[in-house]
Amino acid sequence: MPKVKTHSATKKRFKKVGNGTKVKRGKAYRRHLLTKKTRKRKRDLRSGGYVSKADEKIFKVLLPY
């Protein structure tokens, strides 16, 4: 059986955690237009998050290894 290719854009933005059940991601809205955002909001955007349960099935295909 041939090897399954990993999706390049996905591997740059997401990371599998633990035994591959969860997928870690960065938060959006922290690239530009930061002057109008509050200090607290920018601080909260620093911490990462996890992909929702509904989307985990898609990531199993995009990140097979």
C-alpha positions in Angstrom: 0.0 0.0 0.0 1.4 3.4 -0.9 2.3 6.1 1.6 -0.2 8.7 2.5 0.9 12.3 1.9 0.7 14.9 4.7 -1.0 18.1 3.8 1.8 20.7 3.8 -0.2 23.8 4.9 -1.8 21.8 7.7 1.6 20.5 9.1 2.8 24.1 9.3 -0.2 25.4 11.3 -1.3 22.4 13.5 0.3 19.9 15.7 -0.9 16.5 17.0 -0.8 16.2 20.8 -0.4 13.2 23.0 -1.4 9.9 21.2 -2.8 11.8 18.2 -6.3 12.3 19.6 -6.1 16.1 20.0 -4.9 18.7 17.5 -3.3 21.9 18.8 -3.7 25.2 16.9 -2.8 28.9 17.2 -5.5 31.5 17.6 -6.5 34.0 14.8 -6.7 37.8 14.9 -3.2 38.5 16.2 -1.4 39.6 13.0 -2.4 43.2 12.5 -4.8 46.0 13.6 -3.6 45.4 17.2 -4.0 49.0 18.4 -7.8 48.8 18.7 -7.7 45.5 20.6 -7.5 45.5 24.4 -4.4 44.4 26.3 -6.4 41.5 27.8 -7.7 40.3 24.4 -4.2 40.3 22.9 -2.9 38.4 25.9 -5.6 35.8 25.6 -4.8 35.3 21.9 -1.2 34.3 22.8 -2.3 31.0 24.2 -3.1 28.3 21.8 -6.3 26.3 21.5 -7.5 22.9 20.3 -9.4 22.0 17.2 -13.1 21.2 17.9 -14.3 17.6 18.1 -16.3 18.1 14.9 -13.1 18.9 12.9 -10.8 16.2 14.4 -12.0 13.7 11.7 -10.7 15.9 8.9 -7.3 16.3 10.6 -6.9 12.5 10.8 -6.8 12.6 6.9 -4.7 15.8 6.6 -2.1 14.7 9.3 -1.8 10.9 9.0 1.5 10.6 10.8 
